[in-house]
Amino acid sequence: MKKLIYILSFVFISLLILSGCASKKETAKYTIISTSFPGYDFARAITKDSKDFDVKMLLKPGSEMHSYEPTPQDIINISNADIFIYVGGDSDNWIEDVLKDINTDKTKIIKLMDLVDVVEEEHVEGMEEEKEEEEEVEYDEHVWTSPINAITIINKLKEEIIKVDNDNKSLYEDNSNNYINELSNIDNEIRSLVKNAKRKEIIFGDRFPIRYFVEEYGLSYYAAFPGCSEQTEPSAKTITFLINKVKKDNIPVIFHIELSNGNIAKTIADETGAKVLEFKTAHNISQDDFDAGITYVDIMKSNIEVLKEAIN
């Protein structure tokens, strides 16, 4: 009797395993891997309600994109993916070596910086100077921070996803259109906000990764560091400049970015009485936000609310 029970148990467990494998295979014919949140969120939105795509993000929620290092398993996953999305620029330098061994006949490689017009990184007045390196033109990699760029990226990602799974073309087109409509509403709200604002200037006591955003909406800015700076401690000169700027221009809000300690912004606020608020760049999100399914649209809605306080 015991032998029969063991045999039946073994058969039952085996069927569960096979069923699980079959189910997994059935619900994820294709895999999309993105190094960071923007590509992940856009691909997730396009493939919403599709049983054929599994969308994954390499960067762990809550971690810093610029210091990310891939694991051997990450590299294997990239090699096995149908679509691999990365940003380009300084934060993705490690990818160039990995791509040499990727079979591009199997895996479609998409670089976000190739999908839109890019601008060179810049240093505005008062910003901490970077350490002198070889003179080389560097382009700002944070292309997704403009909702208009996000719309362009989504349209181009949609085309690549349809090439992989043309059977569900109408679903991907509908999903893309729905998400783009949300982004268009966001864009209209920001334009109206800036048009009627008291001031067109914002100040970041932090890195400044939203150049595409401010250029899209006609805002000027001052900040402690450029977007991809590895520095975390500004000089007294930089702090003094930003403090004086806040006082002189009556700036009510000092921004810091998400996943930052906000210490520089707090220092400036202590000296000026300005309020410290978080402007989300969407390069990554916290684990709690990730688990809650927060989207790029949600992030931009949050940014509209803090922007209202900063420019009104």
C-alpha positions as CSV (number, residue, x, y, z in Angstrom):
1,M,0.0,0.0,0.0
2,K,2.8,2.4,1.0
3,K,4.6,1.6,-2.3
4,L,1.4,2.5,-4.2
5,I,1.1,5.8,-2.3
6,Y,4.7,6.6,-3.1
7,I,4.2,5.8,-6.8
8,L,1.0,7.9,-6.9
9,S,2.7,10.8,-5.1
10,F,5.6,10.7,-7.5
11,V,3.2,10.7,-10.5
12,F,1.2,13.6,-9.0
13,I,4.3,15.7,-8.4
14,S,5.6,15.0,-11.8
15,L,2.4,16.0,-13.4
16,L,2.5,19.3,-11.4
17,I,6.0,20.0,-12.6
18,L,5.1,19.2,-16.2
19,S,1.9,21.2,-15.9
20,G,3.8,24.2,-14.5
21,C,6.4,24.0,-17.2
22,A,3.7,23.7,-19.9
23,S,1.8,26.6,-18.4
24,K,4.9,28.8,-18.3
25,K,5.8,27.9,-21.8
26,E,2.2,28.6,-23.0
27,T,2.0,32.0,-21.3
28,A,5.5,33.3,-22.3
29,K,6.4,32.5,-25.8
30,Y,8.7,35.6,-26.0
31,T,10.8,37.5,-23.5
32,I,11.6,41.2,-23.3
33,I,14.4,42.3,-21.0
34,S,15.1,46.0,-20.2
35,T,18.1,47.1,-18.2
36,S,16.1,49.9,-16.4
37,F,12.6,51.0,-15.6
38,P,11.6,53.2,-18.6
39,G,12.1,50.5,-21.2
40,Y,10.5,47.9,-18.8
41,D,7.4,50.1,-18.3
42,F,6.9,51.0,-21.9
43,A,7.2,47.4,-23.0
44,R,4.9,46.3,-20.2
45,A,2.3,48.8,-21.3
46,I,2.5,47.7,-25.0
47,T,2.2,44.0,-24.2
48,K,-0.5,44.5,-21.5
49,D,-3.0,41.5,-21.4
50,S,-0.8,39.5,-23.8
51,K,-0.1,35.9,-22.7
52,D,2.8,35.7,-25.2
53,F,5.2,38.2,-23.6
54,D,7.2,38.1,-20.4
55,V,8.7,41.5,-19.6
56,K,11.6,41.7,-17.1
57,M,13.8,44.4,-15.7
58,L,17.5,43.7,-14.9
59,L,18.0,46.6,-12.5
60,K,16.7,45.7,-9.0
61,P,14.0,48.2,-7.7
62,G,15.6,50.7,-5.4
63,S,19.1,50.3,-6.8
64,E,21.2,52.9,-8.7
65,M,21.4,52.5,-12.4
66,H,24.8,54.1,-12.8
67,S,26.6,51.5,-10.5
68,Y,24.8,48.4,-11.9
69,E,26.9,45.4,-12.6
70,P,25.4,42.4,-14.4
71,T,25.5,38.9,-13.0
72,P,26.4,35.8,-15.2
73,Q,22.7,34.9,-15.0
74,D,21.8,38.4,-16.3
75,I,24.0,37.9,-19.3
76,I,22.5,34.4,-20.0
77,N,19.0,36.0,-19.8
78,I,19.9,38.7,-22.2
79,S,21.2,36.1,-24.7
80,N,18.0,34.2,-24.4
81,A,15.7,37.2,-24.8
82,D,13.7,38.0,-27.9
83,I,14.1,41.7,-27.4
84,F,16.7,43.4,-25.2
85,I,16.3,47.1,-24.4
86,Y,19.0,49.3,-22.9
87,V,19.5,53.1,-22.6
88,G,23.0,53.7,-23.9
89,G,25.4,56.3,-22.5
90,D,27.6,56.1,-19.4
91,S,25.3,54.0,-17.2
92,D,25.3,51.2,-19.8
93,N,29.0,51.0,-20.7
94,W,29.1,47.3,-19.6
95,I,26.7,46.3,-22.3
96,E,29.0,47.0,-25.2
97,D,31.1,43.9,-24.3
98,V,28.1,41.7,-23.7
99,L,26.6,42.6,-27.1
100,K,29.6,41.3,-28.9
101,D,28.5,37.7,-28.0
102,I,24.7,38.2,-28.6
103,N,23.1,36.5,-31.6
104,T,21.3,39.4,-33.1
105,D,19.5,37.1,-35.5
106,K,17.7,35.8,-32.4
107,T,17.7,38.8,-30.1
108,K,16.6,42.2,-31.2
109,I,18.8,44.9,-29.6
110,I,17.1,48.3,-28.9
111,K,19.1,51.3,-27.7
112,L,16.7,54.0,-26.4
113,M,19.2,56.8,-27.3
114,D,18.9,55.7,-31.0
115,L,15.2,56.2,-31.0
116,V,15.1,60.0,-30.4
117,D,17.1,63.1,-31.1
118,V,19.7,63.4,-28.3
119,V,21.4,66.5,-26.9
120,E,24.9,67.0,-25.5
121,E,25.5,67.1,-21.8
122,E,25.9,70.6,-20.5
123,H,27.2,72.4,-17.5
124,V,25.2,75.4,-16.4
125,E,26.4,78.3,-14.2
126,G,27.2,77.2,-10.7
127,M,27.2,73.5,-11.4
128,E,30.1,71.4,-10.0
129,E,32.7,70.9,-12.6
130,E,33.5,67.3,-13.6
131,K,37.0,66.0,-13.3
132,E,39.0,66.6,-16.4
133,E,39.0,63.7,-18.8
134,E,39.7,63.2,-22.5
135,E,37.8,65.7,-24.6
136,E,34.9,63.7,-26.0
137,V,31.4,64.7,-26.8
138,E,28.9,63.1,-24.3
139,Y,25.2,63.0,-24.9
140,D,22.6,63.1,-22.2
141,E,21.2,59.6,-21.9
142,H,18.0,60.4,-20.0
143,V,15.9,60.6,-23.1
144,W,12.7,59.2,-21.5
145,T,12.3,62.1,-19.2
146,S,10.4,64.0,-21.8
147,P,6.8,62.6,-22.3
148,I,7.1,63.5,-26.0
149,N,10.2,61.4,-26.3
150,A,8.4,58.7,-24.4
151,I,5.6,58.7,-27.0
152,T,8.2,58.4,-29.8
153,I,9.9,55.5,-28.0
154,I,6.7,53.6,-27.4
155,N,5.7,53.9,-31.1
156,K,9.1,52.4,-32.1
157,L,9.1,49.7,-29.5
158,K,5.6,48.7,-30.6
159,E,6.8,48.2,-34.2
160,E,9.6,45.9,-32.9
161,I,7.2,43.9,-30.7
162,I,4.8,43.5,-33.6
163,K,7.6,42.1,-35.7
164,V,8.1,39.4,-33.1
165,D,4.4,38.6,-32.6
166,N,2.3,39.9,-35.5
167,D,-0.6,37.6,-34.5
168,N,-1.5,40.1,-31.7
169,K,-0.8,43.2,-33.7
170,S,-4.1,44.8,-32.9
171,L,-3.7,44.3,-29.2
172,Y,-0.3,46.0,-29.2
173,E,-1.5,48.9,-31.3
174,D,-4.5,49.4,-29.0
175,N,-2.3,49.3,-25.9
176,S,0.2,51.7,-27.4
177,N,-2.5,54.1,-28.4
178,N,-4.1,54.0,-24.9
179,Y,-0.8,54.7,-23.2
180,I,0.1,57.4,-25.7
181,N,-3.3,59.1,-25.0
182,E,-2.4,59.2,-21.3
183,L,1.0,60.7,-22.1
184,S,-0.6,63.3,-24.4
185,N,-2.9,64.3,-21.5
186,I,0.2,64.6,-19.3
187,D,2.0,66.7,-21.9
188,N,-1.0,69.0,-22.3
189,E,-1.3,69.5,-18.5
190,I,2.5,70.3,-18.2
191,R,2.3,72.8,-21.1
192,S,-0.7,74.6,-19.5
193,L,1.0,74.6,-16.1
194,V,4.2,76.2,-17.4
195,K,2.4,78.6,-19.7
196,N,0.5,80.1,-16.7
197,A,3.3,79.8,-14.1
198,K,4.8,82.7,-12.2
199,R,8.3,81.5,-12.9
200,K,10.1,79.3,-15.4
201,E,13.1,78.4,-13.2
202,I,13.7,75.3,-11.1
203,I,16.6,74.4,-8.9
204,F,18.0,70.9,-8.1
205,G,20.2,70.3,-5.1
206,D,21.2,67.0,-6.7
207,R,22.1,65.6,-10.1
208,F,20.1,66.9,-13.0
209,P,18.8,64.1,-15.3
210,I,15.8,65.9,-16.7
211,R,17.3,68.1,-19.4
212,Y,15.0,66.7,-22.0
213,F,12.0,67.5,-19.8
214,V,13.0,71.2,-19.2
215,E,13.9,71.8,-22.8
216,E,10.6,70.3,-24.0
217,Y,8.6,72.7,-21.7
218,G,10.7,75.8,-21.8
219,L,12.1,75.8,-18.2
220,S,15.5,77.0,-17.1
221,Y,17.4,75.2,-14.3
222,Y,20.3,75.3,-11.9
223,A,21.7,72.2,-10.3
224,A,24.6,70.8,-8.2
225,F,25.7,68.2,-10.8
226,P,25.0,67.1,-14.4
227,G,22.8,64.1,-14.9
228,C,25.4,61.3,-14.9
229,S,27.8,62.8,-12.4
230,E,29.6,60.3,-10.1
231,Q,30.2,63.1,-7.6
232,T,28.1,63.3,-4.5
233,E,29.8,66.0,-2.5
234,P,29.6,69.5,-4.0
235,S,32.1,72.2,-3.3
236,A,31.3,75.2,-1.0
237,K,31.3,77.3,-4.1
238,T,28.5,75.3,-5.7
239,I,26.4,75.3,-2.5
240,T,26.9,79.0,-2.0
241,F,25.9,79.7,-5.6
242,L,22.7,77.7,-5.3
243,I,21.8,79.3,-2.0
244,N,22.3,82.8,-3.4
245,K,20.3,81.8,-6.5
246,V,17.3,80.6,-4.4
247,K,17.4,83.8,-2.3
248,K,17.8,86.2,-5.3
249,D,15.1,84.6,-7.4
250,N,12.7,83.8,-4.6
251,I,12.6,80.1,-5.4
252,P,10.1,78.3,-3.2
253,V,11.2,74.7,-3.8
254,I,14.5,72.8,-4.0
255,F,14.3,69.5,-5.7
256,H,16.2,66.2,-5.2
257,I,15.7,63.1,-7.2
258,E,14.3,59.7,-6.1
259,L,16.7,57.2,-4.4
260,S,18.9,60.2,-3.3
261,N,19.5,61.1,0.3
262,G,18.5,64.7,-0.5
263,N,21.2,66.1,1.8
264,I,22.3,68.9,-0.6
265,A,18.7,70.0,-1.1
266,K,18.2,70.0,2.7
267,T,21.4,72.1,3.2
268,I,20.2,74.7,0.7
269,A,16.7,74.7,2.2
270,D,18.1,75.2,5.8
271,E,19.8,78.4,4.6
272,T,16.9,79.8,2.5
273,G,13.6,78.5,4.0
274,A,12.7,76.8,0.7
275,K,10.8,73.6,0.7
276,V,12.4,70.3,-0.3
277,L,10.5,68.1,-2.7
278,E,11.2,65.0,-4.8
279,F,11.1,65.2,-8.6
280,K,11.1,61.6,-10.0
281,T,13.3,60.9,-13.0
282,A,11.9,57.4,-13.6
283,H,15.3,55.8,-14.0
284,N,14.3,53.4,-11.3
285,I,11.6,53.1,-8.6
286,S,11.4,51.7,-5.0
287,Q,10.5,48.1,-4.3
288,D,7.2,49.1,-2.9
289,D,6.3,51.1,-6.0
290,F,7.5,48.3,-8.2
291,D,5.3,45.8,-6.3
292,A,2.3,48.3,-6.6
293,G,2.7,48.4,-10.4
294,I,3.6,52.1,-10.5
295,T,3.9,53.4,-14.1
296,Y,5.7,56.1,-16.0
297,V,2.4,57.9,-16.2
298,D,1.9,57.7,-12.4
299,I,5.4,59.2,-12.0
300,M,4.7,62.1,-14.3
301,K,1.4,62.8,-12.5
302,S,3.4,63.0,-9.3
303,N,5.9,65.4,-10.9
304,I,3.1,67.7,-12.1
305,E,2.0,68.1,-8.5
306,V,5.5,69.1,-7.2
307,L,6.1,71.3,-10.2
308,K,3.0,73.3,-9.4
309,E,4.6,74.2,-6.0
310,A,7.9,75.0,-7.6
311,I,6.8,77.4,-10.4
312,N,3.7,79.0,-8.9
